[in-house]
Amino acid sequence: MKKVSIYFENGLFLEAESFGAEGTAVGECVFNTSMTGYQEIVTDPSYAGQFVTFTMPEIGNVGCNEQDMESRGAFCKGIIVRSYQDRPSNFRMQESLAQLLERFGVMGITNIDTRAITKMLRDEGAMEMIASTKIHDKDELKKQLDAAPRIEEINYIEQVSTKEKYVHKSSRYDIAKFEYAIPKTTKKIIAYDFGIKRNILNELTYEGIEVTVVPNDTPASEVIAEFEAGRCDGVFLSNGPGDPLILEKEKKITQELLEAKIPMFGICLGHQMLSIAHGYDTYKLKFGHHGGNHPVKNRSKGTVEITAQNHNYNVSDNIVEVAQITHTNLFDNTVEGIKYKDEPVMSVQHHPEASPGPHDSRYIFGEFAKMLKGE
């Protein structure tokens, strides 16, 4: 392992060891509380532009494999772990975590006090940082960090979205056969790829929905034409990275789709875009919600669901002027789910597909399928 030097925007300078890709990277540092699923986290496009600090101390134990990829690559800037295990052992393993990171140009940082970093982020909020295996001078690192654009100034969706439309061909993973099932579909939707996760698509097809995935800048007129011709029953707006308020193009597309009265479902960034398109801006949380153990209250059922989360931005409570709040985060009472009034439109802030995480909220995909069927 090589030496890596780290500088945070609050002035903290640290030295640790590197695994994965070498070089210099700048991004926003957040922490994730999941105890499993590091590969799914690393390959979630919503982490583009960020360093992920794992609160789980042992990372890398079971290696990585192609089936557990949540996208075509890894888009985060890097990961920070207490103890990296470079001798993984699992019968499904195809490569180590270090090999995966190196393949996609992602930095790995280990032998560092992740508890201290997590407490710092909890107290001071998510912050920009720079890490380098080439530069070890504190003043030079500070200079480069100060000159770099902040995450909220960069449109990472342009980097993570598909460039060509395609039809998703797999369904929910069959743990008895160790393979993804072949979907059987009756309804059709178009999914806007803002950084979509593979298992969101799998859960949609599991509910009998054929999904055509399109680039983030696909004109709304093309989708509306498909809907009016009976070749599309609804639209899905996916998760994705960065600040939704800079996405003017996506906002306009969403507004045009809403005007066409197409049934719509959004997750995470898609949830935020629907709020913004209705005229209700989002705001940034202090350190965001990232993990697989966050309690959310289903307000209609009065039950509590343990959910997977990954977001830094949130919908404002004043959305109640145009929507019913269906789910609430029990950590901080923020909005987690919405059904819009007099519109066939619903959205959630958390990740009902999990991957990693619990499956308490999987039923939400079934609710969208019922909406498409007019039930």
Summary of the structure (lengths in Angstrom):
residues: 375
radius of gyration: 20.3
end to end distance: 57.2
largest distance: 62.5
contacts: 1368
relative contact order: 0.13
helix: 27%
strand: 33%
